[in-house]
Amino acid sequence: MPGCVKISHGIFLFPSSRLHHMEPGNLTGVSEFLLLGLSEELKLEPFIFGLFLSMYLITVFGNLFIILAVSSDSHLHTPMYFFFSNLSFVDICSTSTTIPKMLLNIQTQSKGITYEGCITQMYFFVLFVMLDIFLLTVMAYDRFVAICHPLNYRVVMNPRLCALLVLVSWILSALDSLLQSLMVLQLSFCTYLEIPHFFCELNQMVQLACSDTFLNDMVTYFVAVLLAGGPFAGILYSYFKIVSSIRGISSAQGKYKAFSTCASHLSVVSLFYYTGLGVYLSSAATHSSHSSATASVMYTVVTPMLNPFIYCLRNKDMERALKKFFGMAGIKGPIVLRLEKRP
């Protein structure tokens, strides 16, 4: 196909019109895409590097502290905090899929990413985004059972069901991500191999293809409706029933206590879906890939960074667990030092 390259086992086969511009030794070594990042202005790169490094460290350590606090405090060994610790783990993995490569490219003044690396990054990013969606849905179901059926909560949300819900979420996410990746592997790509993003985003990859993408588009829309729209409808239904149940509580204190148990989750869900919708609307309105990439920072970086703060805000259980965890860490330090000083 004129003007196109066919990717086969990670090797680009260039049309004859471009061969005279390349040295013979480089013909099989150009199997990479170029990530253009958030800005093409070099003077902004130090600021972008510092900003994203700070957000990445806050995300990793914030979510890691949540996981350690939940695991170390027996009072938090409940379904709600079990799902929350899983969400924190997924947020760490999600940001680790995209941000380190971006920081490395800025540091080395290189925009390249190998074909295999791009497909791998895309696979894991889709995997963790879908996991976010499923875990938020499972957490909504957990709040629905806790508020609407409090007497049966421990029976319904037993450890076996909780583990099963997380396992099913992983399986469905992995299958969806595998399907999307295999669909991209079948595409032929044009000689224009620049991705106007800071990571290998699925839609950007498909837009670069010069072969027919009708099947890819249909699969993407079908998955969006089934695996994203379905969970969103489940969340809406859960909160409709929760609001109806809270309205039936007679005392104001009872209403406040019931609502406070799901306020953090509702905030995280709103942030996740509103930022995702904002990215879609901004890309549709501006038709600018760079604007879409900048907007996508909200749900790829900012949302995972804010989740620990949202769940700790006005949450006495989490505050107590974190104080207990850091208190234990502070106690262990002096003990270790005293033992080391003994002859």
KOLNU-919503 format. One record per atom (N, C-alpha, C): y, z, x; residue in one letter; atom name. Coordinates in pm, whole numbers. Atoms other than C-alpha are relative to their C-alpha. Layout:
       y       z       x  res  atom
       Y       Z       X    a    CA
...
***
This chain:
       y       z       x  res  atom
    -118       0      86    m     N
       0       0       0    m    CA
     123       0      89    m     C
    -117       9     -86    p     N
     328    -104     162    p    CA
      88     122     -14    p     C
     -92    -113       0    g     N
     562     173     263    g    CA
     -65     133     -19    g     C
      68    -125      25    c     N
     294     436     222    c    CA
     -93      33     116    c     C
      99     -43     -96    v     N
      62     637     436    v    CA
    -114      62     -78    v     C
     116     -61      64    k     N
    -286     742     339    k    CA
     -48     114      87    k     C
      47    -115     -74    i     N
    -392    1089     441    i    CA
    -150       7     -15    i     C
     145      -9       1    s     N
    -756    1102     536    s    CA
     -42      95     111    s     C
      42    -102     -96    h     N
    -893    1414     704    h    CA
     116      43      90    h     C
    -115     -51     -73    g     N
    -541    1513     809    g    CA
      64    -100      93    g     C
     -57     102     -89    i     N
    -458    1182     986    i    CA
      81     -97     -83    i     C
     -86      95      69    f     N
    -171     959     878    f    CA
     -25    -140      56    f     C
      15     139     -39    l     N
    -234     586     885    l    CA
     126     -74     -39    l     C
    -132      58      28    f     N
     104     414     917    f    CA
     -11    -151     -18    f     C
      -6     144      15    p     N
     184      61     801    p    CA
      51     -64     129    p     C
     -32      70    -124    s     N
     236    -201    1068    s    CA
     149      -6      25    s     C
    -144      11     -18    s     N
     612    -208    1006    s    CA
      57     115      80    s     C
     -51    -115     -72    r     N
     643     135    1170    r    CA
     -69      19     134    r     C
      78     -24    -121    l     N
     391     103    1451    l    CA
      80     -26     126    l     C
     -73      33    -121    h     N
     635     -57    1696    h    CA
     105     105      34    h     C
     -97    -106     -26    h     N
     864     247    1662    h    CA
     -66     122      64    h     C
      71    -117     -46    m     N
     594     482    1786    m    CA
     -81     -34     124    m     C
      82      19    -116    e     N
     412     531    2109    e    CA
    -146       3     -41    e     C
     140       6      39    p     N
      39     451    2096    p    CA
     -67     137       1    p     C
      64    -131      -8    g     N
     -51     807    2196    g    CA
      35      93    -115    g     C
     -43     -88     108    n     N
     125     952    1892    n    CA
     -55     -41    -137    n     C
      41      54     130    l     N
     -51     754    1617    l    CA
     -81      99     -82    l     C
      84     -92      75    t     N
    -300    1027    1526    t    CA
      54     143       4    t     C
     -53    -136     -13    g     N
     -72    1326    1594    g    CA
     121      27     -86    g     C
    -117     -16      83    v     N
     189    1289    1320    v    CA
     -39      56    -136    v     C
      50     -52     127    s     N
     -11    1469    1051    s    CA
      74     126     -41    s     C
     -79    -115      41    e     N
     270    1696     934    e    CA
     110     -41     -96    e     C
    -116      15      86    f     N
     542    1739     677    f    CA
     118      73      64    f     C
    -120     -68     -48    l     N
     899    1853     739    l    CA
      56      86    -112    l     C
     -61     -92      96    l     N
    1028    2161     556    l    CA
     149      10      30    l     C
    -144       5     -24    l     N
    1403    2113     522    l    CA
      69     135     -17    l     C
     -57    -134      14    g     N
    1462    2476     425    g    CA
     108       8    -107    g     C
    -103     -24     100    l     N
    1753    2614     224    l    CA
     132     -67      33    l     C
    -126      60     -40    s     N
    2036    2462     426    s    CA
     -21     -82     127    s     C
       8      86    -119    e     N
    2080    2184     681    e    CA
     108      35     102    e     C
    -105     -40     -92    e     N
    2378    2357     842    e    CA
     -55     101     101    e     C
      57     -83    -106    l     N
    2271    2506    1176    l    CA
      72     135      11    l     C
     -76    -124     -16    k     N
    2547    2768    1172    k    CA
     -43     107    -100    k     C
      47     -96     100    l     N
    2391    2930     863    l    CA
    -139      55      33    l     C
     138     -40     -27    e     N
    2044    2964    1017    e    CA
     -13     144      48    e     C
      12    -141     -39    p     N
    2106    3300    1193    p    CA
      16      95    -118    p     C
     -20     -84     120    f     N
    2236    3446     865    f    CA
    -124      -6     -89    f     C
     119      15      84    i     N
    1939    3304     669    i    CA
    -118      73      63    i     C
     111     -67     -70    f     N
    1696    3433     933    f    CA
       9     152     -18    f     C
     -17    -144      14    g     N
    1841    3785     924    g    CA
     -20      47    -144    g     C
      12     -37     142    l     N
    1860    3791     543    l    CA
    -146       1     -44    l     C
     139      10      46    f     N
    1503    3675     485    f    CA
     -92      95      77    f     C
      80     -98     -74    l     N
    1362    3893     762    l    CA
      17     139     -62    l     C
     -26    -130      62    s     N
    1528    4196     601    s    CA
     -72      11    -134    s     C
      65      -3     131    m     N
    1402    4106     253    m    CA
    -151       4      14    m     C
     146       0     -21    y     N
    1052    4040     387    y    CA
     -49     138      41    y     C
      40    -134     -45    l     N
    1033    4377     565    l    CA
      11     101    -113    l     C
     -16     -89     114    i     N
    1167    4558     258    i    CA
    -114     -21     -99    i     C
     109      31      93    t     N
     909    4380      41    t    CA
    -132      55      48    t     C
     129     -43     -54    v     N
     615    4453     269    v    CA
     -10     153       2    v     C
       8    -145     -13    f     N
     696    4818     341    f    CA
      17      69    -135    f     C
     -17     -59     132    g     N
     816    4892     -13    g    CA
    -129      -3     -80    g     C
     125      12      74    n     N
     497    4761    -172    n    CA
    -114      74      69    n     C
     103     -73     -73    l     N
     282    4912     103    l    CA
       9     149     -27    l     C
     -17    -142      31    f     N
     428    5257      41    f    CA
     -50      31    -141    f     C
      51     -20     136    i     N
     349    5215    -330    i    CA
    -152       9       1    i     C
     148       0      -8    i     N
     -16    5133    -251    i    CA
     -51     130      62    i     C
      43    -121     -69    l     N
     -48    5427     -11    l    CA
      26     124     -85    l     C
     -32    -114      85    a     N
     123    5668    -251    a    CA
     -98      12    -116    a     C
      94      -1     113    v     N
    -102    5568    -543    v    CA
    -139      41      46    v     C
     135     -31     -48    s     N
    -419    5590    -334    s    CA
     -13     144      48    s     C
       7    -136     -56    s     N
    -328    5930    -187    s    CA
      22     109    -104    s     C
     -28     -98     104    d     N
    -227    6103    -512    d    CA
     -99     -16    -115    d     C
     103       9     104    s     N
    -512    6178    -753    s    CA
      61      -7    -140    s     C
     -65       5     131    h     N
    -263    6217   -1041    h    CA
      36    -144     -41    h     C
     -34     140      28    l     N
    -189    5844   -1012    l    CA
    -122     -90      -7    l     C
     123      80      13    h     N
    -552    5733   -1034    h    CA
     -25     -30    -147    h     C
       7      41     141    t     N
    -492    5587   -1379    t    CA
       4    -152      -7    t     C
      -2     146      11    p     N
    -525    5229   -1509    p    CA
     135     -62      29    p     C
    -133      58     -19    m     N
    -148    5172   -1511    m    CA
      34     -12     148    m     C
     -34       3    -141    y     N
    -103    5263   -1145    y    CA
    -103     -78      82    y     C
      99      87     -65    f     N
    -427    5088   -1048    f    CA
      45    -145      -6    f     C
     -51     137      13    f     N
    -286    4762   -1183    f    CA
     128     -19      80    f     C
    -125      11     -73    f     N
      51    4834   -1027    f    CA
     -24     -12     151    f     C
      31      10    -143    s     N
    -100    4886    -681    s    CA
     -59    -137      33    s     C
      49     137     -19    n     N
    -285    4555    -722    n    CA
     114    -100       0    n     C
    -118      87       4    l     N
      44    4389    -815    l    CA
      79      10     130    l     C
     -71     -18    -127    s     N
     204    4537    -503    s    CA
     -72     -74     113    s     C
      77      72    -101    f     N
     -78    4397    -289    f    CA
      21    -150     -11    f     C
     -21     143      22    v     N
     -35    4052    -444    v    CA
     141     -41      42    v     C
    -137      31     -42    d     N
     342    4065    -385    d    CA
      12      -7     152    d     C
       0       6    -147    i     N
     284    4140     -16    i    CA
     -61    -131      47    i     C
      68     124     -38    c     N
      43    3848      10    c    CA
      83    -122     -34    c     C
     -79     114      44    s     N
     271    3614    -183    s    CA
     115     -29      96    s     C
    -112      22     -92    t     N
     573    3667      40    t    CA
     -49     -33     141    t     C
      55      29    -133    s     N
     353    3660     352    s    CA
     -51    -143      11    s     C
      44     139      -1    t     N
     238    3313     251    t    CA
     112     -95      37    t     C
    -111      94     -16    t     N
     585    3160     271    t    CA
     103      42     105    t     C
    -113     -44     -82    i     N
     842    3373     456    i    CA
     -28      -6     151    i     C
      22       6    -146    p     N
     678    3410     803    p    CA
      10    -140      58    p     C
     -10     138     -49    k     N
     646    3032     841    k    CA
     144     -46       3    k     C
    -142      35       4    m     N
    1008    2987     737    m    CA
      74      63     117    m     C
     -65     -70    -110    l     N
    1122    3248     991    l    CA
     -40     -60     135    l     C
      47      61    -124    l     N
     908    3089    1262    l    CA
      69    -134      24    l     C
     -66     129     -14    n     N
    1058    2746    1195    n    CA
     146      15      43    n     C
    -139     -23     -38    i     N
    1411    2884    1219    i    CA
       8      46     146    i     C
      -2     -55    -135    q     N
    1330    3074    1538    q    CA
     -30    -106     105    q     C
      41     103     -97    t     N
    1167    2774    1708    t    CA
      78    -130     -17    t     C
     -78     121      27    q     N
    1419    2521    1569    q    CA
     -91    -118     -33    q     C
      95     104      40    s     N
    1127    2328    1422    s    CA
     -18       4    -150    s     C
      16       8     146    k     N
    1084    2209    1063    k    CA
    -140     -45     -39    k     C
     130      58      29    g     N
     729    2080    1093    g    CA
    -102     101     -49    g     C
     118     -75      43    i     N
     418    2208     916    i    CA
    -114    -100     -13    i     C
     112      93       1    t     N
      77    2047     956    t    CA
     -48     -26    -143    t     C
      53      35     133    y     N
     -93    1875     665    y    CA
     -95     108     -49    y     C
      94    -105      38    e     N
    -371    2133     665    e    CA
      74     130     -33    e     C
     -78    -120      25    g     N
    -117    2415     689    g    CA
      75      -7    -131    g     C
     -75      19     125    c     N
      83    2272     400    c    CA
     -90      19    -122    c     C
      95     -14     111    i     N
    -220    2245     172    i    CA
     -44     145     -13    i     C
      41    -141       2    t     N
    -330    2597     270    t    CA
     109      88     -58    t     C
    -113     -78      52    q     N
      15    2741     203    q    CA
      16     -21    -149    q     C
     -13      31     141    m     N
      33    2565    -132    m    CA
    -111      69     -80    m     C
     114     -62      69    y     N
    -315    2692    -228    y    CA
      24     149     -22    y     C
     -16    -144      11    f     N
    -237    3057    -155    f    CA
     123      38     -82    f     C
    -117     -31      80    f     N
     109    3044    -310    f    CA
     -32     -11    -149    f     C
      40      15     141    v     N
     -30    2910    -640    v    CA
     -94     112     -41    v     C
      95    -109      28    l     N
    -311    3167    -619    l    CA
      73     130     -33    l     C
     -66    -128      19    f     N
     -74    3462    -588    f    CA
     100      -2    -115    f     C
     -88      10     117    v     N
     174    3335    -848    v    CA
     -81      18    -129    v     C
      86     -15     118    m     N
    -109    3302   -1101    m    CA
     -50     144     -12    m     C
      43    -140       4    l     N
    -232    3649   -1004    l    CA
     110      90     -55    l     C
    -114     -74      56    d     N
     116    3785   -1075    d    CA
       2     -10    -152    d     C
      -4      23     145    i     N
     104    3630   -1421    i    CA
    -112      76     -71    i     C
     114     -66      64    f     N
    -243    3763   -1503    f    CA
      10     152       7    f     C
     -12    -145     -13    l     N
    -175    4113   -1369    l    CA
     109      55     -91    l     C
    -105     -44      93    l     N
     149    4140   -1567    l    CA
     -53       0    -144    l     C
      59       6     134    t     N
     -49    4038   -1877    t    CA
     -96     116     -21    t     C
      95    -112       8    v     N
    -322    4295   -1806    v    CA
      76     132     -14    v     C
     -81    -122       9    m     N
     -55    4561   -1757    m    CA
      63      15    -138    m     C
     -54      -4     136    a     N
      99    4468   -2093    a    CA
    -108      47     -98    a     C
     111     -45      85    y     N
    -244    4512   -2256    y    CA
     -26     149      19    y     C
      19    -142     -29    d     N
    -278    4850   -2084    d    CA
     104      84     -74    d     C
    -105     -73      72    r     N
      57    4965   -2231    r    CA
     -21      -7    -150    r     C
      29      15     143    f     N
     -44    4828   -2571    f    CA
    -105     102     -45    f     C
     106     -96      34    v     N
    -362    5039   -2575    v    CA
      53     143      10    v     C
     -49    -136     -22    a     N
    -180    5347   -2439    a    CA
      92      46    -113    a     C
     -98     -39     101    i     N
      92    5342   -2706    i    CA
     -53     -18    -142    i     C
      48      28     136    c     N
     -82    5188   -3007    c    CA
    -133      69     -32    c     C
     130     -67      22    h     N
    -424    5352   -2959    h    CA
     -17     112     103    h     C
       4    -103    -105    p     N
    -357    5666   -2752    p    CA
    -128      82       2    p     C
     121     -82       4    l     N
    -665    5855   -2870    l    CA
    -121     -70      64    l     C
     112      75     -56    n     N
    -899    5578   -2753    n    CA
      32     -59     138    n     C
     -46      64    -124    y     N
    -707    5496   -2434    y    CA
    -101      16     113    y     C
      92     -23    -111    r     N
    -946    5656   -2185    r    CA
    -134     -68     -21    r     C
     128      66      29    v     N
   -1247    5509   -2363    v    CA
      12    -151      21    v     C
     -19     145     -11    v     N
   -1105    5155   -2381    v    CA
      29     -41     144    v     C
     -41      36    -136    m     N
    -935    5141   -2040    m    CA
     -81      81     102    m     C
      87     -69     -95    n     N
   -1233    5273   -1846    n    CA
       1     -72     134    n     C
      -3      62    -134    p     N
   -1270    5205   -1470    p    CA
     -74    -133       8    p     C
      76     125      -5    r     N
   -1529    4935   -1530    r    CA
      80    -116     -58    r     C
     -81     106      62    l     N
   -1303    4735   -1764    l    CA
     120     -34      89    l     C
    -115      26     -87    c     N
   -1005    4775   -1529    c    CA
     -39     -87     119    c     C
      48      80    -114    a     N
   -1204    4642   -1233    a    CA
     -37    -141     -45    a     C
      38     130      52    l     N
   -1339    4359   -1449    l    CA
     122     -87     -29    l     C
    -122      75      29    l     N
    -990    4256   -1563    l    CA
      64     -54     128    l     C
     -56      45    -127    v     N
    -867    4239   -1204    v    CA
     -87    -110      62    v     C
      92     100     -56    l     N
   -1178    4047   -1094    l    CA
      15    -134     -72    l     C
     -17     124      77    v     N
   -1139    3791   -1375    v    CA
     134     -66      35    v     C
    -130      54     -40    s     N
    -772    3751   -1280    s    CA
     -10     -74     133    s     C
      20      65    -130    w     N
    -872    3670    -921    w    CA
     -78    -130     -14    w     C
      85     119      16    i     N
   -1140    3424   -1031    i    CA
      77    -114     -65    i     C
     -76     104      69    l     N
    -916    3234   -1275    l    CA
     111     -55      89    l     C
    -108      44     -89    s     N
    -631    3222   -1023    s    CA
     -55     -88     112    s     C
      61      77    -110    a     N
    -861    3098    -744    a    CA
     -45    -138     -49    a     C
      46     129      54    l     N
   -1009    2825    -968    l    CA
     118     -93     -27    l     C
    -118      81      27    d     N
    -666    2706   -1080    d    CA
      62     -51     130    d     C
     -58      40    -129    s     N
    -533    2702    -723    s    CA
     -86    -104      70    s     C
      91      98     -60    l     N
    -842    2517    -602    l    CA
      12    -135     -68    l     C
     -14     125      75    l     N
    -808    2256    -877    l    CA
     129     -71      39    l     C
    -129      61     -35    q     N
    -439    2197    -798    q    CA
      -3     -57     142    q     C
       7      46    -139    s     N
    -511    2166    -425    s    CA
     -86    -125      13    s     C
      88     117      -5    l     N
    -797    1921    -477    l    CA
      69    -123     -59    l     C
     -73     112      59    m     N
    -572    1708    -698    m    CA
     101     -57      99    m     C
     -96      46    -101    v     N
    -309    1692    -421    v    CA
     -70     -74     113    v     C
      76      65    -108    l     N
    -576    1598    -166    l    CA
     -33    -146     -31    l     C
      33     137      39    q     N
    -642    1279    -363    q    CA
     120     -94       7    q     C
    -121      81       3    l     N
    -283    1157    -332    l    CA
      25     -73     130    l     C
     -53      71    -117    s     N
    -139     898     -96    s    CA
     149      31       9    s     C
    -138     -41     -18    f     N
     196     995      52    f    CA
      84    -109      64    f     C
     -92      98     -53    c     N
     497     779     126    c    CA
      46      40     140    c     C
     -46     -26    -136    t     N
     655     754     469    t    CA
     109     105       4    t     C
    -101    -105      10    y     N
     927     991     349    y    CA
     -73     133     -18    y     C
      84    -119       0    l     N
     756    1319     438    l    CA
      81     128       9    l     C
     -86    -117      -6    e     N
    1047    1562     405    e    CA
      -5      75    -132    e     C
       7     -85     118    i     N
    1004    1852     162    i    CA
     129      82      -7    i     C
    -128     -73      10    p     N
    1345    1984      46    p    CA
     -18     142     -52    p     C
      34    -137      40    h     N
    1216    2340      27    h    CA
     -31      78     126    h     C
      36     -79    -118    f     N
    1134    2631     257    f    CA
    -150      30       6    f     C
     146      -7      -6    f     N
     761    2614     174    f    CA
     -58    -119     -76    f     C
      66     115      64    c     N
     507    2361      47    c    CA
     -25      31    -147    c     C
       8     -26     143    e     N
     572    2388    -324    e    CA
     -73    -115     -69    e     C
      88      97      63    l     N
     328    2208    -555    l    CA
      76    -121     -55    l     C
     -72     111      61    n     N
     579    1999    -751    n    CA
      67     -90     103    n     C
     -62      78    -106    q     N
     761    1891    -436    q    CA
    -102     -88      71    q     C
     107      78     -62    m     N
     431    1777    -285    m    CA
     -36    -120     -86    m     C
      36     109      91    v     N
     346    1570    -591    v    CA
     110    -105      -5    v     C
    -112      94       5    q     N
     694    1413    -597    q    CA
       6     -89     125    q     C
       0      80    -122    l     N
     644    1291    -239    l    CA
    -102    -113      -3    l     C
     110      98       3    a     N
     335    1090    -334    a    CA
      50    -134     -50    a     C
     -35     133      49    c     N
     362     715    -377    c    CA
    -116     -60     -80    c     C
     107      43      89    s     N
      29     686    -559    s    CA
      25      57    -139    s     C
     -19     -41     138    d     N
     -11     745    -932    d    CA
     -24     151     -13    d     C
      11    -146      16    t     N
      52    1113   -1018    t    CA
     -18      42    -146    t     C
      13     -31     143    f     N
     -16    1089   -1391    f    CA
    -102     112     -24    f     C
     105    -100      18    l     N
    -338    1291   -1367    l    CA
      47     137      51    l     C
     -54    -127     -53    n     N
    -169    1555   -1149    n    CA
      97      63     -98    n     C
     -98     -53      96    d     N
     115    1587   -1401    d    CA
     -69      56    -123    d     C
      71     -48     118    m     N
    -128    1622   -1691    m    CA
     -70     132      27    m     C
      68    -124     -36    v     N
    -329    1889   -1511    v    CA
     101     114      13    v     C
    -103    -102     -17    t     N
     -10    2076   -1419    t    CA
      52      48    -135    t     C
     -51     -39     133    y     N
     120    2071   -1778    y    CA
    -106      77     -79    y     C
     109     -68      72    f     N
    -220    2171   -1918    f    CA
     -17     142      50    f     C
      14    -132     -59    v     N
    -248    2462   -1676    v    CA
     119      88     -37    v     C
    -120     -77      35    a     N
     112    2567   -1749    a    CA
     -10      54    -142    a     C
      12     -43     140    v     N
      40    2581   -2122    v    CA
    -111     102     -17    v     C
     117     -85      20    l     N
    -303    2742   -2096    l    CA
       7     129      81    l     C
      10    -116     -89    l     N
    -280    2976   -1796    l    CA
     132      72      21    l     C
    -129     -68     -10    a     N
      93    3055   -1804    a    CA
      54      33    -140    a     C
     -47     -23     136    g     N
     188    3013   -2171    g    CA
     -88      98     -76    g     C
      93     -91      67    g     N
    -125    3194   -2292    g    CA
      27     145      34    g     C
     -34    -139     -36    p     N
     -60    3513   -2091    p    CA
     137      44     -50    p     C
    -134     -35      49    f     N
     309    3502   -2187    f    CA
      -5      34    -149    f     C
      16     -29     143    a     N
     210    3486   -2554    a    CA
     -69     135     -20    a     C
      67    -129       7    g     N
     -23    3781   -2494    g    CA
      96     116      27    g     C
    -100    -103     -30    i     N
     263    3980   -2341    i    CA
      94      21    -119    i     C
     -89     -10     116    l     N
     491    3901   -2636    l    CA
     -69      71    -116    l     C
      75     -64     109    y     N
     221    4003   -2884    y    CA
     -15     150      27    y     C
      18    -142     -35    s     N
     155    4329   -2696    s    CA
     128      78     -25    s     C
    -126     -73      17    y     N
     522    4424   -2698    y    CA
      48      -1    -145    y     C
     -30      -2     143    f     N
     562    4324   -3062    f    CA
     -72     117     -67    f     C
      77    -112      56    k     N
     286    4571   -3150    k    CA
      52     134      53    k     C
     -52    -124     -58    i     N
     432    4831   -2911    i    CA
     129      42     -71    i     C
    -126     -32      68    v     N
     778    4809   -3071    v    CA
     -26      47    -142    v     C
      35     -41     136    s     N
     623    4832   -3417    s    CA
     -55     142      -2    s     C
      58    -134      -8    s     N
     428    5140   -3312    s    CA
     106     104      33    s     C
    -106     -95     -38    i     N
     732    5306   -3150    i    CA
      93      27    -119    i     C
     -86     -18     117    r     N
     939    5248   -3465    r    CA
     -62      95    -101    r     C
      69     -89      93    g     N
     676    5443   -3658    g    CA
       1     145      44    g     C
      -8    -139     -47    i     N
     729    5756   -3444    i    CA
     123      66     -61    i     C
    -108     -66      73    s     N
     943    6007   -3632    s    CA
     106      60      91    s     C
     -98     -70     -85    s     N
    1105    6204   -3348    s    CA
      63     -94     103    s     C
     -71      81     -99    a     N
    1365    6052   -3115    a    CA
     -58      23     139    a     C
      59     -33    -129    q     N
    1208    6232   -2819    q    CA
    -132     -73      19    q     C
     127      71      -7    g     N
     871    6080   -2900    g    CA
      19    -149      24    g     C
     -30     142     -21    k     N
    1024    5733   -2921    k    CA
      41     -26     145    k     C
     -47      16    -138    y     N
    1198    5780   -2585    y    CA
    -116      11      98    y     C
     113     -19     -91    k     N
     880    5907   -2417    k    CA
     -94    -120      -4    k     C
      89     115      13    a     N
     672    5618   -2553    a    CA
      61    -123      65    a     C
     -65     117     -58    f     N
     928    5356   -2452    f    CA
      11      11     151    f     C
     -17     -18    -145    s     N
     977    5505   -2105    s    CA
    -126     -35      77    s     C
     126      32     -69    t     N
     609    5448   -2023    t    CA
     -17    -150      24    t     C
      14     145     -18    c     N
     651    5070   -2057    c    CA
     132     -66      43    c     C
    -131      57     -37    a     N
    1019    5027   -1956    a    CA
      -6     -70     135    a     C
       8      59    -134    s     N
     936    4959   -1590    s    CA
     -74    -134      -5    s     C
      76     125      11    h     N
     673    4699   -1677    h    CA
      80    -107     -71    h     C
     -81      97      73    l     N
     904    4533   -1926    l    CA
     110     -57      89    l     C
    -104      47     -93    s     N
    1175    4512   -1658    s    CA
     -58    -100      99    s     C
      64      90     -96    v     N
     934    4350   -1409    v    CA
     -36    -133     -67    v     C
      35     122      73    v     N
     809    4102   -1670    v    CA
     124     -84     -27    v     C
    -125      72      28    s     N
    1165    4010   -1770    s    CA
      54     -65     126    s     C
     -51      53    -126    l     N
    1270    3964   -1407    l    CA
     -83    -121      44    l     C
      90     107     -45    f     N
     965    3747   -1329    f    CA
      21    -127     -83    f     C
      -8     118      85    y     N
     991    3516   -1630    y    CA
     142     -56      -9    y     C
    -138      49       4    y     N
    1371    3496   -1640    y    CA
      36     -77     126    y     C
     -27      73    -124    t     N
    1390    3396   -1275    t    CA
     -77    -131       6    t     C
      76     124       6    g     N
    1112    3142   -1323    g    CA
      63    -101     -92    g     C
     -69      89      94    l     N
    1291    2999   -1625    l    CA
     132     -49      59    l     C
    -126      39     -63    g     N
    1617    2999   -1430    g    CA
     -19    -109     103    g     C
      31     104     -99    v     N
    1458    2793   -1152    v    CA
     -24    -133     -71    v     C
      30     123      74    y     N
    1327    2542   -1405    y    CA
     127     -63     -58    y     C
    -122      53      62    l     N
    1661    2509   -1587    l    CA
      99     -51     104    l     C
     -94      44    -104    s     N
    1864    2484   -1266    s    CA
     -43    -132      61    s     C
      49     126     -57    s     N
    1641    2209   -1128    s    CA
      15    -114    -100    s     C
     -14     104     102    a     N
    1652    2022   -1460    a    CA
     146     -39     -20    a     C
    -142      26      25    a     N
    2031    2053   -1487    a    CA
      67     -71     118    a     C
     -70      54    -117    t     N
    2135    1970   -1130    t    CA
     -71    -119      63    t     C
      82     103     -63    h     N
    1850    1738   -1024    h    CA
      14       5     153    h     C
     -15     -19    -144    s     N
    1913    1879    -676    s    CA
    -115      85      52    s     C
     114     -71     -53    s     N
    1609    1980    -475    s    CA
      43     125      76    s     C
     -48    -115     -74    h     N
    1814    2211    -253    h    CA
      45     111     -94    h     C
     -39    -101      97    s     N
    1960    2388    -556    s    CA
    -123      67     -60    s     C
     125     -55      52    s     N
    1609    2432    -694    s    CA
     -65      93     101    s     C
      59     -84    -106    a     N
    1489    2570    -359    a    CA
      75     132      11    a     C
     -80    -122      -7    t     N
    1776    2818    -350    t    CA
     -28      91    -119    t     C
      28     -79     121    a     N
    1710    2928    -709    a    CA
    -141      62       6    a     C
     138     -49      -6    s     N
    1337    2969    -635    s    CA
     -13     125      86    s     C
       1    -122     -81    v     N
    1424    3244    -385    v    CA
      -9     123     -91    v     C
      -2    -114      92    m     N
    1473    3470    -689    m    CA
    -141      46     -34    m     C
     133     -45      40    y     N
    1110    3468    -800    y    CA
    -101       1     114    y     C
      94      -2    -113    t     N
     945    3405    -462    t    CA
      26     115      96    t     C
     -36    -103     -98    v     N
    1132    3669    -260    v    CA
      62     123     -66    v     C
     -76    -111      57    v     N
    1372    3880    -466    v    CA
     -84      83     -96    v     C
      81     -73      98    t     N
    1131    3971    -747    t    CA
    -103      91      67    t     C
      93     -92     -68    p     N
     854    4105    -517    p    CA
      70     114      74    p     C
     -74    -104     -72    m     N
    1120    4298    -322    m    CA
      48     108     -96    m     C
     -56     -95      95    l     N
    1264    4463    -635    l    CA
    -106      78     -78    l     C
     104     -65      81    n     N
     933    4552    -805    n    CA
     -23     147      36    n     C
      21    -143     -32    p     N
     875    4877    -607    p    CA
     116      88     -45    p     C
    -116     -79      40    f     N
    1231    4994    -678    f    CA
       3      18    -151    f     C
       0      -9     146    i     N
    1196    4916   -1049    i    CA
    -102     104     -47    i     C
     104     -93      44    y     N
     871    5112   -1079    y    CA
      27     143      45    y     C
     -31    -135     -47    c     N
    1007    5408    -881    c    CA
     123      57     -69    c     C
    -123     -46      63    l     N
    1336    5424   -1072    l    CA
     -31      85    -122    l     C
      18     -95     111    r     N
    1334    5727   -1302    r    CA
    -148      20     -34    r     C
     143     -24      18    n     N
     957    5756   -1254    n    CA
     -36     124      82    n     C
      22    -127     -70    k     N
     891    6120   -1170    k    CA
    -136       4      69    k     C
     133       1     -62    d     N
     521    6060   -1099    d    CA
       2     -72     134    d     C
      -7      76    -124    m     N
     596    5794    -837    m    CA
      87      72     102    m     C
     -87     -73     -92    e     N
     879    5998    -686    e    CA
     -75     117      64    e     C
      77    -113     -52    r     N
     650    6301    -652    r    CA
    -107     -47      97    r     C
     105      52     -87    a     N
     372    6089    -502    a    CA
      55     -47     134    a     C
     -61      47    -125    l     N
     604    5930    -247    l    CA
      46     117      86    l     C
     -41    -118     -77    k     N
     750    6268    -147    k    CA
    -121      69      60    k     C
     124     -61     -49    k     N
     397    6404    -115    k    CA
     -57     -80     115    k     C
      54      86    -107    f     N
     289    6105      94    f    CA
      80      14     128    f     C
     -83     -12    -120    f     N
     585    6124     332    f    CA
      -3     141      56    f     C
      15    -136     -48    g     N
     548    6499     346    g    CA
    -127      18      80    g     C
     126      -6     -74    m     N
     185    6463     453    m    CA
      12     -71     133    m     C
     -18      74    -125    a     N
     286    6202     712    a    CA
      84      81      98    a     C
     -84     -82     -87    g     N
     554    6439     844    g    CA
     -75     119      56    g     C
      79    -114     -47    i     N
     306    6726     868    i    CA
     -99     -42     107    i     C
     102      46     -93    k     N
      41    6522    1048    k    CA
      59     -30     137    k     C
     -63      35    -127    g     N
     288    6409    1314    g    CA
       9     118      95    g     C
      -9    -116     -88    p     N
     369    6757    1456    p    CA
    -136      56      40    p     C
     133     -49     -33    i     N
       1    6857    1438    i    CA
     -61     -81     113    i     C
      53      87    -104    v     N
     -99    6557    1647    v    CA
      69      27     132    v     C
     -74     -27    -123    l     N
     178    6632    1899    l    CA
     -44     132      63    l     C
      44    -129     -55    r     N
      68    6996    1934    r    CA
    -137     -10      62    r     C
     134      17     -55    l     N
    -292    6893    1988    l    CA
       4     -73     133    l     C
      -9      74    -124    e     N
    -187    6647    2255    e    CA
      55      85     113    e     C
     -59     -84    -102    k     N
      13    6916    2438    k    CA
     -95     107      53    k     C
      95    -102     -44    r     N
    -285    7153    2459    r    CA
     -72     -47     126    r     C
      69      39    -124    p     N
    -450    7160    2804    p    CA
    -147     -29     -26    p     C
***
